Amino acid sequence: MKTTPTSSRMYGFIVLYEMQTDFLIRALDGIDQKDAQKRLEKANHIAWITGSVVHGRYFLAKSFGIDIPSITDELFANNKGIIDDATYPSLADFIKDWAAISPKLQEALTQATDEKLEEKLSMPGMEITLFEMISFSSYREANCIGQIALWRRLLGYPGMNYM
């Protein structure tokens, strides 16, 4: 871990955040753009999974006052699911956005106080704390990276390199 978080509650999440920042790039390594848009039955394709993870970081960043544009703004707004006939941005473009938001959000997460983590977020049908949203986001990122790792194998690519 690069720095010690302000809130001790964030220690494990910062470790995961750093790992997942790198793991997404590793999961996408070498995947051809045409393969990134392939679907199996009704499964989400790699481009959608990647875009949704990138969008998730931008969404979370807004809770910390970091409001910068992303290529995911339109296709993923309001937790929009996959659009069958859409052409999603390139993996390179998603990676560019990932690289832009990740250090800014990491700094915000690292500096978050316990008071900040207890702020309430209102969502349709529920209210959760920012800490709970961070928890969910961390879980979801890991899940999506695992899906991309599986897609690598299904498409004939070598397994994901974790080192």
RODO-2510 file (C-alpha; in nm, 4 decimals, decimal comma):
residues 163
     n   res          X          Y          Z
     1     m     0,0000     0,0000     0,0000
     2     k     0,1321     0,3391    -0,1013
     3     t    -0,0059     0,5457     0,1887
     4     t    -0,1841     0,4869     0,5159
     5     p    -0,5535     0,5815     0,5023
     6     t    -0,6952     0,8453     0,7369
     7     s    -0,9676     0,6028     0,8515
     8     s    -0,8482     0,2632     0,9691
     9     r    -1,1740     0,1231     0,8257
    10     m    -1,0368     0,1881     0,4761
    11     y    -0,7120    -0,0089     0,5060
    12     g    -0,8381    -0,3312     0,3460
    13     f    -1,0305    -0,1450     0,0775
    14     i    -0,7228     0,0541    -0,0234
    15     v    -0,5219    -0,2677    -0,0566
    16     l    -0,7975    -0,4171    -0,2761
    17     y    -0,8294    -0,0920    -0,4719
    18     e    -0,4606    -0,0947    -0,5610
    19     m    -0,4754    -0,4620    -0,6610
    20     q    -0,7911    -0,4200    -0,8686
    21     t    -0,6541    -0,1094    -1,0416
    22     d    -0,3734    -0,3269    -1,1749
    23     f    -0,5780    -0,6450    -1,2227
    24     l    -0,8252    -0,4838    -1,4637
    25     i    -0,5376    -0,3838    -1,6920
    26     r    -0,3920    -0,7350    -1,6690
    27     a    -0,7310    -0,8953    -1,7388
    28     l    -0,7673    -0,6894    -2,0565
    29     d    -0,4114    -0,7461    -2,1771
    30     g    -0,3987    -0,8647    -2,5366
    31     i    -0,7749    -0,8865    -2,5921
    32     d    -0,8670    -0,7885    -2,9471
    33     q    -1,1405    -0,5269    -2,9862
    34     k    -1,3607    -0,7597    -3,1945
    35     d    -1,3452    -1,0201    -2,9167
    36     a    -1,4283    -0,7574    -2,6549
    37     q    -1,7690    -0,7079    -2,8215
    38     k    -1,8597    -1,0782    -2,8532
    39     r    -2,1505    -1,2125    -2,6509
    40     l    -2,2323    -1,5649    -2,5452
    41     e    -2,6082    -1,6030    -2,5286
    42     k    -2,7242    -1,3188    -2,3025
    43     a    -2,3968    -1,2730    -2,1132
    44     n    -2,2470    -0,9256    -2,0990
    45     h    -1,9400    -0,8931    -2,3203
    46     i    -1,5961    -0,7753    -2,2093
    47     a    -1,6463    -0,4216    -2,3425
    48     w    -1,9665    -0,3774    -2,1402
    49     i    -1,8173    -0,5316    -1,8252
    50     t    -1,5112    -0,3073    -1,8555
    51     g    -1,7179     0,0037    -1,9183
    52     s    -1,9417    -0,0686    -1,6222
    53     v    -1,6414    -0,1024    -1,3900
    54     v    -1,4894     0,2202    -1,5212
    55     h    -1,8258     0,3938    -1,4806
    56     g    -1,8455     0,2638    -1,1240
    57     r    -1,5245     0,4418    -1,0297
    58     y    -1,6434     0,7669    -1,1851
    59     f    -1,9757     0,7321    -1,0026
    60     l    -1,8023     0,6725    -0,6686
    61     a    -1,5637     0,9630    -0,7325
    62     k    -1,8615     1,1995    -0,7584
    63     s    -1,9382     1,1218    -0,3924
    64     f    -1,6047     1,2869    -0,3149
    65     g    -1,6651     1,5898    -0,5365
    66     i    -1,4560     1,4549    -0,8237
    67     d    -1,6716     1,5192    -1,1260
    68     i    -1,4794     1,4690    -1,4469
    69     p    -1,6226     1,3417    -1,7754
    70     s    -1,5832     0,9821    -1,8879
    71     i    -1,6572     0,8004    -2,2119
    72     t    -1,8925     0,5886    -2,0016
    73     d    -2,1224     0,8789    -1,9161
    74     e    -2,3860     0,8079    -2,1815
    75     l    -2,3816     0,4291    -2,2335
    76     f    -2,3735     0,3504    -1,8615
    77     a    -2,5799     0,6323    -1,7098
    78     n    -2,8310     0,5272    -1,4437
    79     n    -2,6854     0,1739    -1,4306
    80     k    -2,7974     0,1069    -1,7863
    81     g    -2,7607    -0,2559    -1,8906
    82     i    -2,6039    -0,3771    -2,2107
    83     i    -2,7518    -0,2428    -2,5332
    84     d    -2,7666    -0,5171    -2,7959
    85     d    -2,6939    -0,3102    -3,1047
    86     a    -2,4517    -0,0588    -2,9500
    87     t    -2,0849    -0,0397    -3,0382
    88     y    -1,8995     0,0180    -2,7147
    89     p    -1,5804     0,2236    -2,6880
    90     s    -1,2472     0,0511    -2,7365
    91     l    -1,0735    -0,1171    -2,4454
    92     a    -0,7911     0,1342    -2,4949
    93     d    -1,0367     0,4196    -2,4367
    94     f    -1,1753     0,2514    -2,1247
    95     i    -0,8206     0,1982    -1,9962
    96     k    -0,7436     0,5663    -2,0575
    97     d    -1,0441     0,6681    -1,8434
    98     w    -0,9483     0,4078    -1,5800
    99     a    -0,5998     0,5590    -1,5597
   100     a    -0,7449     0,9097    -1,5317
   101     i    -0,9867     0,8426    -1,2442
   102     s    -0,8020     0,5783    -1,0412
   103     p    -0,5339     0,7964    -0,8743
   104     k    -0,7832     1,0756    -0,8001
   105     l    -1,0311     0,8368    -0,6405
   106     q    -0,7558     0,6530    -0,4512
   107     e    -0,6433     0,9805    -0,2961
   108     a    -1,0021     1,0586    -0,1924
   109     l    -1,0518     0,7109    -0,0462
   110     t    -0,7224     0,7336     0,1408
   111     q    -0,8086     1,0748     0,2881
   112     a    -1,1688     0,9870     0,3771
   113     t    -1,2543     1,0459     0,7412
   114     d    -1,4916     0,8298     0,9424
   115     e    -1,7372     1,1189     0,9294
   116     k    -1,7211     1,1262     0,5484
   117     l    -1,7666     0,7487     0,5305
   118     e    -2,0912     0,7775     0,7283
   119     e    -2,2488     1,0236     0,4822
   120     k    -2,5797     0,8952     0,3493
   121     l    -2,6308     0,8281    -0,0202
   122     s    -2,9859     0,8164    -0,1482
   123     m    -3,0638     0,5742    -0,4257
   124     p    -3,3967     0,4632    -0,5670
   125     g    -3,5622     0,2597    -0,2947
   126     m    -3,2769     0,2752    -0,0450
   127     e    -3,0340     0,4806     0,1541
   128     i    -2,6813     0,3586     0,2306
   129     t    -2,3658     0,5084     0,3730
   130     l    -2,0697     0,6001     0,1570
   131     f    -1,8742     0,3265     0,3369
   132     e    -2,1357     0,0703     0,2319
   133     m    -2,1145     0,1961    -0,1261
   134     i    -1,7360     0,1630    -0,1219
   135     s    -1,7776    -0,1928     0,0106
   136     f    -2,0211    -0,2826    -0,2657
   137     s    -1,8059    -0,1175    -0,5323
   138     s    -1,4990    -0,3123    -0,4220
   139     y    -1,6906    -0,6393    -0,4315
   140     r    -1,8362    -0,5583    -0,7740
   141     e    -1,4995    -0,4644    -0,9237
   142     a    -1,3509    -0,7966    -0,8127
   143     n    -1,6506    -0,9828    -0,9517
   144     c    -1,6271    -0,8073    -1,2897
   145     i    -1,2524    -0,8636    -1,3181
   146     g    -1,3207    -1,2324    -1,2522
   147     q    -1,5799    -1,2340    -1,5305
   148     i    -1,3268    -1,0834    -1,7718
   149     a    -1,0708    -1,3450    -1,6632
   150     l    -1,3263    -1,6162    -1,7456
   151     w    -1,4061    -1,4542    -2,0817
   152     r    -1,0320    -1,4641    -2,1636
   153     r    -1,0411    -1,8436    -2,1358
   154     l    -1,3707    -1,8786    -2,3209
   155     l    -1,2291    -1,6765    -2,6111
   156     g    -0,9078    -1,8810    -2,6252
   157     y    -0,6730    -1,6305    -2,4622
   158     p    -0,4193    -1,7374    -2,1994
   159     g    -0,5299    -1,7035    -1,8397
   160     m    -0,4934    -1,3709    -1,6640
   161     n    -0,1466    -1,2934    -1,5334
   162     y    -0,1695    -1,1771    -1,1729
   163     m     0,1994    -1,0925    -1,1390
***
